[in-house]
Amino acid sequence: MTNALVLGGGGVAGIAWMAGIVTGLRREGVDLGTADRIIGTSAGSVVGTLIATGADLEQAITRQRDVDTGPAPAIDLDATAQSFAVLADTTIEPVERLRMVGRMALDARVDHAADRLAAVGERLPVKEWPDRELLITSVDTETGEFVVWTRESGVPLVLAVASSCAVPMIFPPVEIGGRRYMDGGVRSATSADLAAGATTVIVLEPLGHLTPRAALEAELEKSGASRTHVIHPDDATIAVFGEDVLDPALWGPAFKAGLAQSPLSAGPLRDLWK
């Protein structure tokens, strides 16, 4: 393996923006879809699957824009803030933090959002695992165990993607094999350390303006890659995202923001991504 593409979490805005970035870079002669390994977390699991299965990204986002016209999912701000506070508490062991948030996710009354979460996987143009290296992250709500789904896992691709997008306190955990799983982003917004063995690692980080740099830097160092490049939203994109990255109204605008930003990233990548 030489090249790895890491796609992070970021809701509707993140999916559309990353799709716009990848589409725009292709127009500039840089095809991130040639990655030897694709790693997707939450929103990144959707984009990673689209790329790995050869879907037309612009067409996929346009379809989402046309069919996902309902209101954004209701968010219990207090409960969500409590879960983030647990995840940020470094006095608690990492696995115990995940177990605590897992219990909160299981207790949350968010079954009304189950259909919306299921639609994430059901709307994928291709629903079978591709014959290439695609890694999708999730977390077991009971044990706090970090799980990486691949085609060898024996788990339907649709369920793997849904589990990776099951943001605790917003969407219900996804049942797979009798266990319940939640968003891989609770462990890491990127999980770039899964790129271990790659020479070159490119990271698309939709929430990079909100995530501490030290965490991603540590993951990239752990990967051992000698060449890395991180793309996160520019100021214009951040303004487009607004305050709710789950808002369905962002499908079109966030994709266009990614397209607009991509030429600025193409220059550094032309020599890096070979």
PEGI-V602681 format. One line per field, one symbol per residue. burial: 1 if it has 16 or more other C-alpha atoms within 10 Angstrom, else 0. A space follows every 50 residues. Layout:
burial = ???
//
This chain:
burial = 00111111111111111111111111010111101111111111111111 11100011011001100100001000001100100110000001001111 11111101010001011101110111101100111111111111111111 10000111111111111111111100000111111111111111111111 11111111000000010011001110010011100011011001111111 111111111111101100100110
//
